[in-house]
Structure formats: C-alpha cells, structure tokens
Amino acid sequence: MATWTNKQWGAVIGALVLFSMFLIGFEQTLVVVLFGIIGYFIGKYLDGEIDIEDIRARAQGRRNEM
C-alpha cells in the first residue's frame, strides 16, 4: 500500500477547496474551511493533544520553568 505525501494531500485539499469555491462561492467556502479548522483543534483537544493551561500560561508570559 502506497502512503501519500504531505504534498499530495495538500494538492488534493487545495483542489477541493478551489472546486468548492466555484460551486458555492468564496464566502461560503471560507466559512466551511474555518469550521473545519475549528473542528480539527476541538478534536485535538478532546484527544488530549492540546494542553489549554500551557497555552494560557504562554500567552500570559508565564512558563513553567524548573
């Protein structure tokens, strides 16, 4: 089984976004992409891959330095 590279995935996703722009318009496609990105980060959070407290501490300039 062949594994796709990131370049190939990027080309497919780019083509799908462009095709979506022609079908439903730029603004609607932008909303779909935005909600896709939001959903991606929600999924990462639910999988435990994002630590909200670490992000908050970095944003406030307080790192846990030991």
Residue frames relative to the residue before (quaternion, step in Angstrom):
aa qw qx qy qz dx dy dz
M 1.0000 0.0000 0.0000 0.0000 0.00 0.00 0.00
A 0.3469 -0.7472 0.5349 0.1876 3.56 -0.80 1.02
T 0.2950 -0.7431 0.5772 0.1665 3.55 -1.06 0.81
W 0.4113 -0.7096 0.5159 0.2472 3.55 -0.93 0.89
T 0.3947 -0.6919 0.5517 0.2473 3.54 -1.16 0.69
N 0.6580 -0.5001 0.3785 0.4167 3.56 -1.26 0.24
K 0.6056 0.5534 -0.3541 0.4490 3.60 1.11 -0.64
Q 0.6614 0.5006 -0.3099 0.4646 3.57 0.96 -0.82
W 0.6440 0.5034 -0.3177 0.4805 3.59 0.96 -0.86
G 0.6464 0.5278 -0.3163 0.4511 3.59 0.96 -0.85
A 0.6520 0.5108 -0.3119 0.4655 3.57 0.99 -0.82
V 0.6600 0.4980 -0.3082 0.4705 3.59 0.95 -0.84
I 0.6691 0.4896 -0.3041 0.4692 3.59 0.89 -0.91
G 0.6424 0.5202 -0.3201 0.4628 3.59 0.98 -0.81
A 0.6567 0.5015 -0.3102 0.4701 3.58 0.96 -0.83
L 0.6564 0.5069 -0.3132 0.4626 3.59 0.99 -0.79
V 0.6387 0.5096 -0.3273 0.4746 3.59 1.02 -0.75
L 0.6533 0.5034 -0.3116 0.4719 3.59 0.93 -0.85
F 0.6421 0.5128 -0.3149 0.4750 3.59 0.96 -0.85
S 0.6410 0.5212 -0.3137 0.4680 3.58 1.02 -0.82
M 0.6223 0.5417 -0.3412 0.4503 3.60 1.04 -0.75
F 0.6691 0.4882 -0.3023 0.4719 3.58 0.98 -0.79
L 0.6916 0.4885 -0.2852 0.4491 3.60 1.01 -0.76
I 0.8471 0.1712 -0.0522 0.5004 3.59 0.69 -1.06
G 0.6085 -0.5730 0.3579 0.4163 3.61 1.20 -0.11
F 0.6633 -0.5490 0.3559 0.3633 3.51 -1.29 0.51
E 0.6944 0.4947 -0.2958 0.4308 3.58 0.75 -1.03
Q 0.6691 0.4937 -0.3024 0.4659 3.57 0.92 -0.87
T 0.6366 0.5149 -0.3249 0.4734 3.57 1.04 -0.76
L 0.6242 0.5397 -0.3325 0.4567 3.58 1.02 -0.78
V 0.6431 0.5108 -0.3154 0.4753 3.59 1.00 -0.81
V 0.6478 0.5141 -0.3198 0.4623 3.61 0.94 -0.87
V 0.6686 0.4910 -0.3005 0.4709 3.60 0.88 -0.92
L 0.6417 0.5306 -0.3219 0.4506 3.59 0.97 -0.86
F 0.6952 0.4528 -0.2805 0.4826 3.58 0.88 -0.88
G 0.5882 0.5542 -0.3651 0.4622 3.59 1.15 -0.50
I 0.6585 0.4928 -0.3026 0.4816 3.58 1.00 -0.84
I 0.6357 0.5175 -0.3260 0.4710 3.59 0.98 -0.83
G 0.6592 0.5113 -0.3004 0.4624 3.59 0.95 -0.87
Y 0.6056 0.5579 -0.3425 0.4524 3.56 1.07 -0.74
F 0.7136 0.4446 -0.2633 0.4731 3.58 0.84 -0.97
I 0.5925 0.5331 -0.3680 0.4788 3.60 1.10 -0.55
G 0.6478 0.5160 -0.3098 0.4672 3.58 0.98 -0.82
K 0.6402 0.5116 -0.3257 0.4714 3.59 0.99 -0.81
Y 0.6442 0.5161 -0.3194 0.4655 3.59 1.01 -0.82
L 0.6859 0.4841 -0.2902 0.4594 3.58 0.88 -0.90
D 0.6623 0.4792 -0.2996 0.4919 3.59 1.17 -0.54
G 0.5155 -0.6695 0.3982 0.3570 3.59 1.28 -0.08
E 0.4808 0.6884 -0.4252 0.3378 3.59 1.20 0.35
I 0.7165 0.3431 -0.2300 0.5622 3.59 1.29 -0.16
D 0.1889 -0.7690 0.6039 0.0913 3.57 -0.89 1.01
I 0.3403 -0.7827 0.4895 0.1788 3.57 -0.25 1.30
E 0.6481 0.5250 -0.3273 0.4441 3.60 0.95 -0.80
D 0.6304 0.5190 -0.3311 0.4728 3.60 1.04 -0.70
I 0.6489 0.5064 -0.3148 0.4726 3.59 0.97 -0.84
R 0.6498 0.5147 -0.3132 0.4634 3.58 0.96 -0.86
A 0.6613 0.5028 -0.3072 0.4642 3.59 0.93 -0.87
R 0.6519 0.5025 -0.3212 0.4684 3.60 0.96 -0.76
A 0.6516 0.5182 -0.3169 0.4544 3.59 0.98 -0.84
Q 0.7194 0.4154 -0.2409 0.5019 3.58 1.08 -0.69
G 0.5266 -0.6705 0.3837 0.3548 3.58 1.30 0.06
R 0.5864 0.5499 -0.3844 0.4538 3.58 1.20 0.36
R 0.0615 -0.7980 0.5994 -0.0001 3.54 -0.44 1.21
N 0.4445 -0.6556 0.5361 0.2918 3.54 -1.20 0.54
E 0.0615 0.8109 -0.5758 0.0844 3.57 0.10 1.27
M 0.1258 -0.8078 0.5750 0.0303 3.53 -0.75 1.07
